Amino acid sequence: MRHWSDDSLCRGLHQEMFYPPLLKEDRTAPESHYYALGKFVCENCPVVEQCREAGQDEEYGLWGGQSPKDRRLNRVEFNKTYMPLQHVADMPLDDKQPLDAAAVRESIRPMLKRRKRKSRIST
């Protein structure tokens, strides 16, 4: 039987985008940078609603575009604007190597700025 997670865009991507290292000294960037990368994937995912529902009570990790803080505050506005995923394809799939979140964030920074600008215009 097929599960909704079989259709998720995060399947096979580096898990640190969704579960940043718990210890600050193990991170290559602030925790928010890891979650920003994961949210970029979630915004384009066809099963984001199912994921958000499945993770609503989770204490750790990014679920349906919501970090633990987002879930606690329960006031995230989810932007469903299409964003190309070309940068995600270049991300490492090997969980044995730490994700250089700062470097990846820099590579997608122009898209993140455009997204932020669009959300301000539409509100």
N, C-alpha and C positions, 0 to 999 in steps of 0.2 A: 504494500500500500504506500502510495506517495505521500510525503509530508510536505507542508508548506515550505520548510527550510530547504528543500531540494531545489527550489527556484530562487533562492536568495543570491544577491550579487556578492555577498561577502564570502560565500563558499569558496574555499581555497586561497583566500587572501591572508596576509600576515595577521595573526591574531592580536598583535599589540595595538593595532588600529582600534580594536574593540575592547581589549582588556590591557590597558597600559600597565607597565611594571608597577607593582605596589610601592616599592622603595624608590625614593627620589634619586638616589645615587645610581640606580639601574636605568634611569631614563636618559634619553638623548635630547629631550626637550620637555617643556612643561606638560603636565597631564592634558591640559586643554588642547594642545597641538595634536596629540594622538586622537582625541575625540573629534577634532575638526576633520581629520582625514576620514575617520569612520563615518561621520555624518555626511560627508561628501558622497560616499558610496550609498548610504541609506536613502538619500534624497532621490535617487534614481532607481531604487529597488522595487520590483513589482509586489513584494510581499511585506512591505514596511509596516502596514497596519497589523498584520498577523504577528509580526515580530514584536511590535510595540505592546500588543496585548499579552503576548507570552512572557515578556520581560517586566511587566508592570510592578511586580513584587520583588524583582531581583535587586540585591544589594550592590552588586558589582557589574561592571561592563556596560557597553553601549547596546541598547536594545531599541530597534525601531527608530533610530535617530535620537534617542534620549539617553543622556549620561545619567549616572546615579543622582547627581545634583538636579538635573532637569526633572527627573521623575519625582524627586522629593518636592521640588517647587511646583511641579505640575502646571507649568504655565509656558511651555515652549510653543511658539508658533512654527509650524512645520511648513517650510517653503518647498512646494512641489515643482518649482521651475526646473526644466530640463537643463542639465549640465553634462557636457561630454565627458566620457570616462577614459580618455586617452592616457592620462597620467596614472590612473590606477593600474593599467596594464603593465607599467614599468616597475611597479612595486615588488619587492622581494616576496616570494612565497615560502621561503625557508624560515620556519619559526626558530631554528637554532641560531640564526644570525639576528642581532637586535635591529629593529627598524629604525632608521635614521629619520625620525619624525620631523626634525627641523629642516632637513634637506628636502624631503618630499613636500612639506608645507611651502617652502620657498618656490618649488616648481609649480605649484598650483595657486600661488598667491594671486596672480592676475585674475583667475576665474573666481576666487573667493571675493575679491574686491568688486567684480562686476555683479556677483550675486547679492552682496550687501547693498550696493547702489540700487539694484532693481527692487529689493525688498523695501527700501526707504521710499522709493518713488511710488510703489503700489499701495502703501499704507496711507 
